[in-house]
Amino acid sequence: MVTRHRHTFAAALVLGVLVAALTAAAAGSGPAAASLSDWVRQSSGTTKALNGVAAADSRRAWAVGAGGLILHTSDAGASWHRQRSHVTVTLRDVACFDAKRAWAVGNNGTILHTTNGGTTWTVQRRARGQVLWAVDCVNANHAWVVITSLSGGGVVLRTSNAGATWRKSAALQTDGLFDVSFVDNVHGWAAGGVEYYGISTNGGKTFTGNNRSGSGNLLGAAFADTLHGWIVGEWTQPLYTDDGGTSWAVQSTPRPGGDFNDVVCSDGSRAWAVADGWIVHTTDGGTDWVRQTYPAILPDFLPLARVACAGNRAWAVGPHGMILRTR
């Protein structure tokens, strides 16, 4: 099975130990560091790994992670509160249409749904052996989920009735999928292993797939409209299209070699991409990408997993309960 992240167990263990050891020191120096940073660190109240984040607006957002963890904020992250997921599997991603309706997905084919801001979460689907890595939605009824395990790998699940039923797309490829981005009920893109990207113009029933020349995994996709979007991944700089994915241009960032884990955009000009110890931001469609600073521990190693935004406000999450937010 193709894996999204390449960190070894040993490296993860070392990171966990070092982060735990330095958390108090970082917290103590936080205000001073934050005054010089583009991003501020927020208290999540957990040491569990956070894998996904979604923003409904500038004040309300969700983060999900290990052990069925769901966190929610309604005050721009000044405080984060746990919501009951009623599952113990690792949750990989979360997406929301508004402040009330959201989906969270994860291991064992788990899909959770809320229609009341997370007061209650309902299990819509389970499938042993499947890892659901990413989810996206465009309204209260239409959502898409990618499967990245060998048991059904290379497939997009879709719903048009708020999750009452989930249907599979035609098989895309066998190397697993890591992200999906739709801009309306019809147009969407999927990113996956061995530099695969797929384009759908029928709501996810089928995808026209292509593999770029590289061997790395494409891990994140974000589209602003039917023409403009980005895809990021291993061993490459951000890929940008202004024609819906017919052609792609490699954009330059300050990070040598690229190698990004996720990307998000608020429109066709503004986007953020996150990597191990890096956050880069563009306000001109990627002509210029600028590195942004944050008061994080081990800034050259910290593997930021996901990034989400609502307008000019963005959140990023990572290991050991890490939550960062733009100023």
Buried (B, 14 or more C-beta within 10 A) or exposed (E): EBEBBEBEEEEBEBBBEBBEEEBEEBEEEBEEBBEEBBBBBBEBEBBBBBBBBBBBBBBBBBBBBBEBBBBBBBEBBEBBEEBEBEBEBBBBBBBBBEBBBBBBBBBBBBBBBBBEBBEEBEEBBEBEEBBBBBBBBBBEBBBBBBBBBBEBBBBBBBBBEBBEEBEEBEBBBBBBBBBBBBBEBBBBBBBBBBBBBBBBBEBBEBBEBEBBEEEBBBBBBBBBEBBBBBBBBBEBBBBBBBEBBEEBEEBEBEBEEBBBBBBBBBEBBBBBBBBBBBBBBBBEBBEBBEEBEBBBBBEEBBBBBBBBBBEEBBBBBBBBBBBBBBE
